[in-house]
Amino acid sequence: MFRVLAFLSKREDLETQAFIDHYENKHVPLICSLAPIPIVYKRRYVMRGEKLTTAAGAIDFDVVTELGFPDRAAYLAWTAQLSGPGAGDQVAADEAKFLDRSRTRAYLVEEYATSS
């Protein structure tokens, strides 16, 4: 499976819950209306203030988004749909409402799992 992890940061003027609410209730439905839903589309929000989290040191993102596709071609087709005419402008306009896009980072990852 072709997997991408994106590390995203909220706009400074947003409270965490407003950020999560916008991402889950507005952005995700928008993305799903513009392109097929990836095999994996998960968001994992940083739990600030937790002892384990604060012990890890400085954290410069607010959510890790995981995307999974059957292969690179499927990922490229999906991103092309989201950046195509009309869709790209909608995605960028919505992201500007809740993300600090200048801090977005994404990485291709390879997964290994341990079974019991």
C-alpha positions as CSV (number, residue, x, y, z in Angstrom):
1,M,0.0,0.0,0.0
2,F,1.2,3.5,-0.8
3,R,1.0,5.6,2.4
4,V,1.5,9.3,3.1
5,L,1.7,11.0,6.5
6,A,1.0,14.7,6.5
7,F,1.9,16.8,9.6
8,L,-0.5,19.8,9.6
9,S,-0.7,22.9,11.9
10,K,-3.7,24.9,12.8
11,R,-3.9,28.6,12.3
12,E,-2.6,30.5,15.4
13,D,-6.0,32.3,15.9
14,L,-8.0,29.1,16.2
15,E,-8.7,27.1,19.4
16,T,-7.9,23.4,19.1
17,Q,-11.6,22.3,19.2
18,A,-12.5,24.8,16.5
19,F,-9.7,23.4,14.4
20,I,-10.8,19.8,14.9
21,D,-14.5,20.7,14.3
22,H,-13.6,22.4,11.0
23,Y,-11.3,19.6,9.8
24,E,-13.8,16.8,10.6
25,N,-17.1,18.5,9.8
26,K,-16.2,20.7,6.8
27,H,-12.9,19.8,5.3
28,V,-13.2,16.0,5.3
29,P,-16.6,16.1,3.7
30,L,-15.4,18.6,1.1
31,I,-12.4,16.3,0.2
32,C,-14.7,13.3,0.0
33,S,-17.1,15.2,-2.3
34,L,-14.3,16.1,-4.7
35,A,-12.4,12.8,-5.0
36,P,-12.8,9.2,-4.1
37,I,-12.2,8.4,-0.5
38,P,-8.7,6.8,0.0
39,I,-8.4,3.3,1.4
40,V,-7.1,5.0,4.5
41,Y,-8.0,8.5,5.5
42,K,-7.3,9.0,9.3
43,R,-6.6,12.0,11.4
44,R,-4.7,11.8,14.7
45,Y,-4.8,15.0,16.8
46,V,-2.0,15.8,19.2
47,M,-3.2,15.8,22.8
48,R,-1.4,18.8,24.2
49,G,-1.0,19.0,28.0
50,E,-0.7,15.2,28.4
51,K,2.3,14.1,30.4
52,L,3.5,11.7,27.6
53,T,3.0,14.5,25.0
54,T,4.9,17.1,27.0
55,A,7.7,14.7,27.8
56,A,8.4,14.3,24.0
57,G,9.6,17.9,23.7
58,A,8.5,20.6,21.3
59,I,5.7,19.6,18.9
60,D,5.3,21.8,15.8
61,F,2.1,20.3,14.4
62,D,-1.5,19.7,15.5
63,V,-2.6,16.7,13.5
64,V,-1.1,13.8,11.6
65,T,-3.2,12.8,8.6
66,E,-2.6,9.4,7.1
67,L,-3.6,8.6,3.6
68,G,-3.4,5.1,2.0
69,F,-3.8,4.2,-1.6
70,P,-3.3,0.9,-3.5
71,D,-0.3,2.3,-5.3
72,R,1.5,5.5,-6.4
73,A,-0.7,5.9,-9.5
74,A,-3.9,6.0,-7.4
75,Y,-2.4,8.6,-5.1
76,L,-1.3,10.8,-8.1
77,A,-4.8,10.4,-9.7
78,W,-6.4,11.5,-6.4
79,T,-4.1,14.5,-5.9
80,A,-4.7,15.5,-9.6
81,Q,-8.5,15.5,-8.9
82,L,-8.1,17.7,-5.8
83,S,-5.8,20.2,-7.6
84,G,-7.8,20.3,-10.9
85,P,-9.9,23.1,-12.2
86,G,-12.4,24.3,-9.6
87,A,-11.5,21.7,-7.0
88,G,-8.0,23.1,-6.3
89,D,-9.4,26.5,-5.5
90,Q,-12.1,25.0,-3.2
91,V,-9.5,23.0,-1.3
92,A,-7.1,25.9,-0.9
93,A,-9.8,28.3,0.2
94,D,-11.1,25.9,2.8
95,E,-7.6,25.1,4.1
96,A,-6.9,28.8,4.5
97,K,-9.8,28.8,7.0
98,F,-8.2,26.4,9.5
99,L,-4.6,25.5,8.5
100,D,-1.3,27.3,8.5
101,R,-0.4,25.9,5.1
102,S,3.2,27.3,5.3
103,R,3.9,24.7,7.9
104,T,2.5,21.6,6.1
105,R,4.9,18.7,5.7
106,A,4.1,15.3,4.1
107,Y,6.2,12.1,3.8
108,L,5.9,8.8,2.0
109,V,6.2,6.1,4.6
110,E,6.6,2.3,4.5
111,E,4.8,0.4,7.2
112,Y,5.9,-2.6,9.2
113,A,3.6,-4.3,11.7
114,T,4.3,-6.7,14.5
115,S,1.8,-9.4,15.0
116,S,1.2,-11.5,18.1
